Amino acid sequence: MPTFIIEREIAGADRLSADELKEISAKSNEVVAGLGVPYKWLTSFVAGDKIYCVHEAESAEIIKRHAREGGFPANKVTEIAAFIGPQTAGA
């Protein structure tokens, strides 16, 4: 299944409380459960005024549907072409 990175612009994202992040996470999980299609939220990173999420889905349209139904922005959705890290140098 393709993997996507989603850029969500949320003013003050880095100042969201633990409770607010928990609420956002619960809503995302609720939407994923109701999509009726294969979908997996892998991880997210909060940085400045953005949240970067890594999700697996059949298409960018499904990613956008998740965002609409959850009430979150999905300002940019990009399919990930490859994963690299320190271990890539030794491969």
Phi and psi in degrees as a GROMACS rama.xvg file:
@    title "Ramachandran Plot"
@    xaxis  label "Phi"
@    yaxis  label "Psi"
@TYPE xy
-61.0592  151.754  PRO-2
-114.267  138.158  THR-3
-126.336  149.906  PHE-4
-108.112  131.564  ILE-5
-114.237  127.355  ILE-6
-101.17  119.071  GLU-7
-114.277  117.217  ARG-8
-87.1654  114.79  GLU-9
-136.255  107.164  ILE-10
-53.9295  128.985  ALA-11
73.4062  20.4936  GLY-12
-53.73  -39.0663  ALA-13
-72.3462  -4.24675  ASP-14
-109.563  6.3117  ARG-15
-64.5474  139.375  LEU-16
-75.5898  166.186  SER-17
-58.6419  -38.9148  ALA-18
-66.4743  -39.5209  ASP-19
-66.0808  -41.5662  GLU-20
-65.0912  -37.3644  LEU-21
-63.408  -42.764  LYS-22
-63.9009  -44.6551  GLU-23
-61.3448  -43.5446  ILE-24
-62.8505  -42.8432  SER-25
-63.764  -41.1262  ALA-26
-63.9664  -42.9675  LYS-27
-59.9138  -46.4018  SER-28
-60.8952  -39.9258  ASN-29
-62.437  -44.6302  GLU-30
-65.472  -44.519  VAL-31
-55.9381  -45.4277  VAL-32
-62.554  -28.7872  ALA-33
-95.6912  -1.64259  GLY-34
-66.8477  -34.4877  LEU-35
76.1641  14.0747  GLY-36
-136.453  159.869  VAL-37
-59.5989  130.117  PRO-38
-161.637  135.087  TYR-39
-140.948  125.369  LYS-40
-89.4566  120.004  TRP-41
-90.0956  -52.3941  LEU-42
-168.061  166.788  THR-43
-142.773  154.828  SER-44
-128.548  129.062  PHE-45
-100.379  124.446  VAL-46
-148.797  114.851  ALA-47
60.1431  -129.87  GLY-48
-94.4815  26.126  ASP-49
-138.596  153.013  LYS-50
-121.996  125.291  ILE-51
-104.563  121.391  TYR-52
-115.649  144.886  CYS-53
-116.684  116.923  VAL-54
-130.47  152.302  HIS-55
-106.726  132.979  GLU-56
-158.772  165.744  ALA-57
-70.0871  -25.8031  GLU-58
-159.864  164.258  SER-59
-64.2878  -31.1552  ALA-60
-63.3773  -37.7653  GLU-61
-66.209  -38.5558  ILE-62
-59.6409  -46.1548  ILE-63
-66.1471  -35.8659  LYS-64
-62.3526  -45.2529  ARG-65
-55.2067  -44.9198  HIS-66
-63.852  -46.5559  ALA-67
-59.4629  -48.7824  ARG-68
-68.1132  -27.8208  GLU-69
-87.7835  -14.0697  GLY-70
76.8063  24.0838  GLY-71
-107.062  152.337  PHE-72
-73.1159  152.104  PRO-73
-136.903  76.5521  ALA-74
-66.7976  -30.3092  ASN-75
-148.597  129.802  LYS-76
-123.727  120.333  VAL-77
-130.486  130.4  THR-78
-72.3362  134.938  GLU-79
-81.1372  127.269  ILE-80
-85.2086  -32.5043  ALA-81
-161.494  155.558  ALA-82
-110.792  131.021  PHE-83
-134.293  162.803  ILE-84
-168.247  -171.512  GLY-85
-55.3158  -35.4918  PRO-86
-67.2079  -20.6751  GLN-87
-62.3854  -32.4747  THR-88
-62.674  -27.9863  ALA-89
-98.2895  -0.00670244  GLY-90
